[in-house]
């Protein structure tokens, strides 16, 4: 009959504790009315309780700090700190002690040990202490692997490991939206507005210390999250930048392409890198967290070979009276075009001028402006349509309808600006 030998006990003991900030202790008030049987007994006990605030005993406010009773939650972007202690429980001197701490994630294994050098000896009732720090950058299961190797007085080499598993949670839900604007009518490159929606999905309030956009080398950024009041710049969220659990806050940024990239590319096309968001917050008693998004990408709007944009158009016009608009035509292709302008009347909007006139050659990334005259025969909100551009080189026609809308009123009604 085979008997397994008893497992040998180690001379060293390993203890691992997570380092977190304490929390405020809150008591649960128990009170009653004076006419009840206990009378003023409960109220007097609360007034004598050293953990309550004088004058606010029933508001669950505390003045004392309590140490953490469990591991707690660790969120992405926070710093994980742990205290590692190796104690010599035996009555003999242990030599060549080496303590290693590795953090295993789903994608990598990180060495967190402050020193990889072995300690020459450890006397009885003595310990080796180490504090490790790591900024958590992945969501999911993390395993802290602590390994200890040493040599006994008899020269026997010993080794053991301990595993500590914990989950890293997501603290914020970040959503982004892009809006294309044609505010810069004198340029073929338009502004891009980025809206970032940030939601606190933890169970405690956050102090939003910084939310900024780090643009790529192609863009300049302007933050639109502050207003001027009494000569001072104040954030649109007020002086208190707290974000309560499950609350969402919107941040807005305006990006403009840099001049050198706009001149080089003419119109920025395809998928471009906008930049990344940098978010810094604090929770509870000042624990700091930081989160950077991946590079945000935006699909530039496609204008085809020829882009038609409006430089000027009146908001309101009189019935059966001519009005003027100014259009800009931009060659977005990589070839020279020879364009012909045709104007097709609609039931309500009529073009005044010669249709089929030659506009001449238009080189790539070049533009030309046209002053056109129209007349409306119907009142109300009317759509400007019926422009046609034909490239005589390729015999290709580009149609432009619903270019803009104007409000047509009777000429007897005086429209005040």
GIZILIN-V339872 format. One record per residue. RES is the residue in one small letter. SS is DSSP state (H for helix, E for strand, C for the rest). Layout:
RES,SS
RES,SS
//
This chain:
x,C
x,C
x,C
x,C
x,C
x,C
x,C
x,C
x,C
x,C
x,C
x,E
x,E
x,E
x,E
x,E
x,E
x,E
x,C
x,C
x,C
x,C
x,E
x,E
x,C
x,C
x,C
x,C
x,C
x,C
x,C
x,C
x,C
x,C
x,C
x,C
x,C
x,C
x,C
x,C
x,H
x,H
x,H
x,H
x,H
x,H
x,H
x,H
x,C
x,C
x,C
x,E
x,C
x,C
x,C
x,C
x,H
x,H
x,H
x,C
x,C
x,E
x,C
x,C
x,E
x,E
x,C
x,C
x,C
x,C
x,C
x,C
x,C
x,E
x,E
x,C
x,C
x,E
x,E
x,E
x,E
x,E
x,E
x,E
x,E
x,E
x,E
x,E
x,C
x,C
x,C
x,C
x,C
x,E
x,E
x,E
x,E
x,E
x,E
x,E
x,E
x,E
x,E
x,E
x,C
x,C
x,C
x,C
x,E
x,E
x,E
x,C
x,C
x,C
x,C
x,C
x,C
x,C
x,E
x,E
x,E
x,E
x,C
x,C
x,C
x,C
x,E
x,E
x,E
x,E
x,E
x,E
x,E
x,E
x,E
x,C
x,C
x,C
x,C
x,E
x,E
x,E
x,E
x,E
x,E
x,E
x,E
x,E
x,E
x,E
x,E
x,C
x,C
x,C
x,C
x,C
x,E
x,E
x,E
x,E
x,E
x,E
x,E
x,E
x,E
x,E
x,E
x,E
x,E
x,C
x,C
x,E
x,E
x,E
x,E
x,E
x,E
x,E
x,E
x,E
x,C
x,C
x,C
x,C
x,C
x,C
x,C
x,C
x,C
x,C
x,C
x,E
x,E
x,E
x,E
x,E
x,E
x,E
x,E
x,E
x,C
x,C
x,C
x,C
x,C
x,E
x,E
x,E
x,E
x,E
x,E
x,E
x,E
x,E
x,E
x,C
x,C
x,C
x,E
x,E
x,E
x,E
x,E
x,C
x,C
x,E
x,E
x,E
x,E
x,C
x,C
x,E
x,E
x,E
x,E
x,C
x,C
x,C
x,C
x,C
x,C
x,E
x,E
x,C
x,C
x,C
x,C
x,E
x,E
x,E
x,E
x,E
x,E
x,E
x,E
x,E
x,E
x,C
x,H
x,H
x,H
x,H
x,H
x,H
x,H
x,C
x,C
x,C
x,C
x,C
x,E
x,E
x,E
x,E
x,E
x,E
x,E
x,E
x,E
x,E
x,E
x,E
x,E
x,C
x,C
x,C
x,E
x,E
x,E
x,E
x,E
x,E
x,C
x,C
x,C
x,E
x,E
x,E
x,E
x,C
x,C
x,C
x,C
x,C
x,C
x,E
x,E
x,E
x,E
x,E
x,E
x,E
x,E
x,C
x,C
x,E
x,E
x,E
x,C
x,C
x,C
x,C
x,E
x,E
x,E
x,E
x,E
x,E
x,E
x,E
x,E
x,C
x,C
x,C
x,C
x,C
x,E
x,E
x,E
x,E
x,E
x,E
x,E
x,C
x,C
x,C
x,C
x,C
x,E
x,E
x,E
x,E
x,C
x,C
x,C
x,C
x,E
x,E
x,E
x,E
x,E
x,E
x,C
x,C
x,C
x,C
x,E
x,E
x,E
x,E
x,E
x,E
x,E
x,E
x,E
x,E
x,C
x,C
x,C
x,E
x,E
x,E
x,E
x,E
x,C
x,C
x,E
x,E
x,E
x,E
x,E
x,C
x,C
x,C
x,C
x,E
x,E
x,E
x,E
x,E
x,C
x,C
x,C
x,E
x,E
x,E
x,E
x,E
x,E
x,C
x,C
x,C
x,C
x,C
x,C
x,C
x,C
//
